[in-house]
Amino acid sequence: QVQLVESGGGLVQPEGSLRLSCAASGSIVSIKAMGWYRQALGKERELVAVITSGGGTNYAASVKGRFTISRGSAKNTVYLQMNTLKPEDTAVYYCNAEGLTTPVHYGMNYWGEGTLVTVSS
């Protein structure tokens, strides 16, 4: 079955950097877009960045200029380079695959289990 596995979260100091990775595995035919969402304690889940199959990107205003989303050279991978991290970036970050098609399902939405990013001194 399809799985999305995130890695790279952890504790980092303000102004520091982290790189998150996500790998989707399974019998995947295609993915329309992959992205990163985050949910801070007591907050709603929000879009951080998304990249489409065509390479287009979109970012939340709060991270624009600091974060970069990219597709990996490996199949069905996505990265989030996070620079100049702020305490308000602290959240669980979730990888998302949108419009994921398998031999038995069309255009489904899949989520990873999340990786915790804590920005604190």
N, C-alpha and C positions, 0 to 999 in steps of 0.2 A: 504494500500500500504506500501511498504518498506520505512522505515525511519532510518537514522543514526543520532543520537543526541550526540553531544560532550558536555562535561562540564569540569570545572576545570581550565580554563584559567584565567588569571588575571595579575596583576602587582606584580613582585617579584624583589628583589634586586639581584645583581650579587652574585654568590656563593650560592644562595638560591635554593630551590626545589619547584617543583610543580608536581602534579599528575593529568594527564588528563584521563578522562573516556569517553568511547564511547559505546553506546548501540544501537544495530540494532534491530528493531522491524518490525513486519509484518508476513505474511505467508511464513516464511523462511524454506526451505527444507534443505539447506546446504550452507556453505560458504567455499570456497577454502582457502582463506587467508584474514586476516585483517591487516591493517597497518595504520601508521600515516605519513602524508606528511605535508610539511609546505611551505609557500610562504611569503617571506619577501618583503617589499616594493621595487619595481623595479627589483625584481628577479623572476626567473622561479620557478615554484613549484618543489620541490625536495622530494625524499623519505627520511624519517627519520628512520623508522623502520618498519618491517613487520614480522608477525608471521603466519605460515601456520597452516592448520588444524592438521597437524602432530606434531606441536610444534617447528618446526624449525624457527630460527630467523635470521634476517639480519639487519644490521645497516649502516647508513651513517658513513663514517670515522670520520666526524666532531663530532659525538655524541657518538661514541663507547667508552664504559667505563664509560660514564656519564648517559646515558639513558638506561632504561630497558623496553621492551615491554612484556606484558603478557596477557594471556587470563583469563577472570574472571570465577569464579565458576558459576555465573549466565549465562544463555544461551545467546550467541551472544554478549558478552561484551569483550572489550579490554581496556587495560590501558597503559599509558605511564608514567613511573616514570622518572622525569627529575631532576637530581641532578647537582650541581656545574654549575648552569646556567650562561651563559655569555650574554653580550649585543647582540652579534651576533646571539643568539638563538631567538631574537625577531622576531615574525612572526605570521601569522594566521596558526593554525594547523588544518589540515583536517583529519578526520577519513575516511578510505576507506575500503570497503568490495569488495573483488575480487572474481569472480566466484560464485556469489550469485545466487542460484536457488530457485525459487518459484514454486508453482503449475502451473503457466502460463508462466514463463520465465526461460530460462536456462543460467547459467553462465554469468550473467550481472554484471556490475561494478557500485557500488553505492558510493556516496560521502555525507558526512555530510556538513553542512553549514559553519563549521569552528568555532574555538574558538581562541581568540586573546591572545597571550602570550607576555607580555612586560617585558623585563629584563632591569631594570634601577634603579639607585640610586636616 
